[in-house]
Amino acid sequence: MGMWIGRNRKARVTYGFDEIALVPGSVTINPNEVNTTWRLPRRDQEPLEFKIPILASAMDGVVDVKFAAEMSRLGALAVLNLEGVQTRYKNPDEVLLKIVEADKSEVTGLLQKIYTEPVQEDLIAARVRQLKDAGAVAAVSSIPQKAERFGAIAQEAGADIFVIQSTVSTVEHISTEYESLDLRKFCRDMRIPVIVGNTVTYEVTLAIMECGPAAVLIGVGPGAACTSRGVLGLGVPQVTATVDCAAARDAYFKKSSRYVPIITDGGMSKGGDVCKAFACGADAVMVGSAFAKAHEAPGKGYHWGMATPHANLPRGTRIKVGVTGSLKQVLFGPAEVDDGSQNLVGAITTCMGNVGACDISQFQQTEIIIAPSIKTEGKLFQSVQSVGMGTR
């Protein structure tokens, strides 16, 4: 498997969203009659059920308490970053305004300074309580090194879901400088569902699933504000990553009879990309930049990655995405832009209808073709005028 790239060395050919297309089905379905529900399993309880299979990324320019509450009201899920400005500052809005107004030549240094302020543990509990008081499903995240402490605080405060997220997650992490997280023990000890990420390979996904998480996040470096692929050279295009990790999910289910959803995370700014992720095997998707464009997003049209403020090796940047509409428009329309970044749910249901899928599990069986010209075929005028599919 693979192609020769030089003497004694082969490399696999992999694929991203721009290189594939979905084939219409032999039967079509009314988009209003398809079922987009996905479920997050819980131990000894009924699963958490969401009408919309989309999560908002745990990024400071995307999710705050108000945003998460609105996402919950609309039937989707937003994740709050427990290591961001929301837990480092009692008044995060003032800090966010400084980031938004900073010159692009100074913003990385400013972010590094802002994020040196330590996380205040009392604010972790306070933000979780605010999420619950606002009627939101309280989903919060941290890096593995802080998961045990922050997870305990968040759970005690009433959190519903805890997300462990890092650039690359593995079950075995070697370090002499600090104690590594025992993922199996952590998942066993937590009373609430644990989502673990990020990974892109079959073997690691299978190993993580054997530790007992409720779901696994798929994707290394594809996000709009992430620069990991440029800084570190790491990553697998999301189509191949999703297909490989879906195969691990299915193998694990066959072995254990326990279904662990996979969530494709990053690289999807438009409805078509989201649809392709489901066709490749995703049970849900995590999106950042599309939601950063919503009026309700705390970044006011700006978006930056979680690794942007890293003190020694930033792996993200602040990008301007603009404010294009309400969160409801981003999810349900009516779309007022022509680039596919609004009415994501409408895109999903319409695509499901056209491929003949009545639910997500059937959507995952859609025929896929390799089609690198799918975005440019017949679209010369759009490209020249930078409209529709010609926008970047």
N, C-alpha and C positions, 0 to 999 in steps of 0.2 A: 504494500500500500504506500502510495506517495510517489514523488518524482525525484530523480537525481538532481541535486543542486551543486554537485561537485564530486570529486573522487571520494568514494566510501561514505557519502552522506546523502540521505534522502530527507525530503520534507513533504508533509501532507499538504494537499490543496484544500483550503478552507473557504467558507463563503459567508458574506455579510448580506444585509437586507437588500442592498442595491443590486445584488447579483442573481436574485431569484424572483419568481413570480408564482402566483397561485392559479391553478387551472379551475375554471368554472365547473360545477357539477352537472351530472345528467338529470338531476332533479333540483328545482329551486323552491325556496320557502319564503313565505311572507316574513320580512324582517321583524315585524311586530310580534311574531309568534315564536321566535327563537328564545332560548334560555341562556343567559350569560352568567348565571350564578356560579360562584366558586366557594369552596368550603375549606376552612383551616381547622384541622383536627385538634381536639383537646383530650387530654387524658381523663378518663372516667366521666366525661361530660359529652353532651351533644356538640358537634363542631360549630365554630363560629361561621355564620353564613353571610355572604356579601352579594348583593345583586349585581354589583359592578366589579369585574375582575381586574381592577386597576388600583395600584398603590401609589401615593405621592412620596417621593424620595425624602429621606431624612436629611435634608439640607437646609441651612439657615435662611437662604433666600427663598425657600419654597414653603416650609411648614412652620407655623406657630400655632398657638392654642386655637385662635379664631379660625384659621384655615382648616385645621383638623376637625373642628366641630362642623364646619360646612361640608367637608368631605363625607363625614359620617351621615349627616342629614341627607345627602344625595345618594347614599348607598355604597360608597367606596371607602377606602382606608388611607389615612395619612400617618406617617411615622415621624415622631419628634426626636431630634438629635439631642441626647443627654450630654453631649460634650461640646455643644455650641453656645452661642450667645444667650440662649434662653435659660441656661443653667449657670452661666458665668456672671450674669448681670441681672440685678433686680429690675432694671428698666432697659430691656433689650432694644426697644424702639429707637432710643437715642444712639445706640451703638450701630444699629443697622443703617441709620441715616448717614453716619460718618462713612460707612463703607460705600454706600450708594453714591455719595457726593465726592469721593476721593478721585483724584486724577489717576488715569490708568498706569502712569509711570510710578506711582507711589502706593497703589492699592495692595500689592502683595506684602510689602513691608508693614503697612498698617494692619493688615489681617494677622500677620505674625505677632504683632504687638498686642492686638486685641485678644487673641486666643492664648496668650501667656497667662492671663488672669485665671486663677484656679476655679474649677467647678465647685459650686457651693452645694453641698449635699442637701441642705434644707430646701434649696430651690428645685431639686429633683422631685422631692415629695410634693412641693407646692405646685409644680407644673402638672404633675399627674392628677392631683386633685382638681386643678382647673379644667383639665381635659374632661374628667368625669362630671364635674359640675356643669360643663357646657353641653353635656349629652353626647360626647364623642366616645368612640371606641379608643381607649388609651393604648396606643402602640408607641413604644419608645426604643431607642437604640443606643448602643455604646460599642467601643472596640473591645476585643477579647480581654485585654489586660485589666479593664475596669468592670468587666461583666459581673463578676461575683458580687462586688460591693454595690454597684449601681443597680444590678438586678434585684438584690434583696430589698433595697430602699424603694424601688419602683413597685415591686410586688406588694410590699407592705402598704404602700399608699393607694393601691387599688388598680394598678396597671392591668390591662387585659392581655397584652402581647409584649414580649421582649425580643428585640432583634440584636444579634451579635453581628457586627459588620466590620470587615477589614478589606484592604486591597486584595489580598489573597488569603483565603481561609483553608486550613488543613487540620486534620485530627491530630497529627503529630507535629509539634512545634518545638524546636531545639533552641534553648537559650541558657546561658550560664549567668546572665545578668538579672533575670527575674523568673519567677515561677510561672510556668505555662498553664493556661486554663485547661482543666480536665473537662472536655466537652461532654463526655458521656455522663459524668457525675453532675455537671451543671444542669443538663437537660432533665436528668432524673430528679434532682432536688427542687427544681422550679415547679410551682403549682400551675403556672400559666404557660401557654404555648411559647416555644422558642423558635425563632426563625434564624438560620445561620447563613452567612455569605461572606465573601463571594468566591465562587469557584467556576471553572469552565471545563473540567475534564470528567470523564466517566468514572475513573478509579476513585478520585477524591470525593465526588458526589456520593458514590456508593458508600465510602468509608464514613462520611458525615452522616448519612442517613442511618447507618447502623448505631450511631450514638443517640438516636431518639429525638431529633428535632421535629417540629411540626411542619416545616417547609425549608427549602434551600433557595438562596438567591444565586442567579446565574449571570456572570458578566464581569470581566476584568478590563477596565479602561475604556469602555465605549461611550461614556457619558459626554454630553456636550461641553461641560466645564472641566472635564478630567483630562489631564495631560500625562497620565501614567504610561501610555503607550509610547509617547515621545521621549519622556524622561528615562523610563526603565526598559523600553522595548518589549514590555510584556503585553500579552493579550491574545485572545482567540476571537475571530469575528462571531457575532452573535447567532447567526444561523447555525453554524457548526457547533458552537458551544451549547445551544439550546437542544439541538438534536442529540448530541452525545449525552447530555445530562438527563434528557427525557428517557433515553435508553437505560440509564442507570436507575432511574425511578421505577421503570417498568420491571427491570430485573429484580430490584429490591422488593417490589410488590409481589412478584411471583414467588420469591423466596420466603417472605415473611407474612404475606397477606395484609400488610400495613401500607397504605397509600400515602406517600409524602409528596405534596405538591411542589413543583418547581416554579420559581418566579423569575422571569427574564428581566434583568435590571440594567437599564441604560441603552443608549443608542437608538431610541425610538422617539422622534420628535413629531411624527405624523401618523395619521390613522393607518396608512398602508403598512408601515413598519410594525405597528402593534398587531395588525391582522396576521402578518407573516410570522411573528413570534408565536402566536397561538397555533398556527398551522405546523410549526416546527416542533410543537410539543409542550409549550408553556401552559400552565394552569392559570396563571395570572401574570401581570407585568408591572414593573415599577418604573415610573416616569418622573423626570425632574423638570427639564427645560420647558415642556409644554405647560406645566402648571405654574412655572415661574412667570408666565405671561399673564396670569390671572390678576384681576383687581385685588383679590383677597390675599395674594402672596406677599409676605413681608419684605421681599427684596425689591419691591417697586419697579419691576422690569429688569432687575439684575439677578444673576445666578452665578454661584461659585461652588466648587467642589469641596468635599470635606477635607481633602488633603491639601487644599490651597494654602492654608496658614502654617503648614509644617515648618518647624523652626530651621531645619537644615536642608531639606530637599522637597520643596513644594511640588506637588503633583496635580496641580489644578490651576485654574485661572478664573478671574471674574469676567463674565461675558454679559453684554447687553442684549436681552431678548425682546425688550419692549413690553408694554401692557396692551393687550389686544382685545380683552373682553373679560367677562365674569367667569368664575369657576364653573358655573352652570353651563355657560356657552362652551367652555373647553370640553366638558364632558358630554353635554347633550345638544349643543347648538341653541338657537340657529347660528350657523357659522357665518361670520361676516368677513372672513379672510378666505383666500382661494388656495392656500398651500397645504391643507389637510391637517392643520394643527388645532382645529376646533371640531367639536362634535365627534370625539373619539369613540363614544359608545355607538353613535349612529354608523360610524365606519365599520365597527365590529359587527353589529347586527346586519347591516347591508351585505357585508362580505359573507357572513355566515349563511344568509339567505341565498346568495349567488352560488356558493359551493355546495349547498344542500345540507348544511349542518344544523341540527336542531339544538345542540348544546356544545359546550366546550370540548367534551371528549370526542364528539364527532368532528369538530373543527380541527382537532389534532391529526386527523387522518386525511386531510386535504392533500390532493396531488400537488407536488411542487416541481417546478422546472427551473433549470439554470438559464437565466435570461438577463445577461449583463446590460443589454440595450433597452430593457423594459422602461426605464425612466426617460430615455431620449428618443425612442422610436416615434416618429411623427410629431415631435414636440419642438421643432425648430423655432417657431414663432414665440413660444413660451420662453424658451431659453434666451433668445435675443432680447426679449422685452422684460426678462426677469419677473415673470408672473407665473402663477400656478406651479407646475412641476419644474419650471425653470428657475425658481427661487432656491436659495441655499440657506 
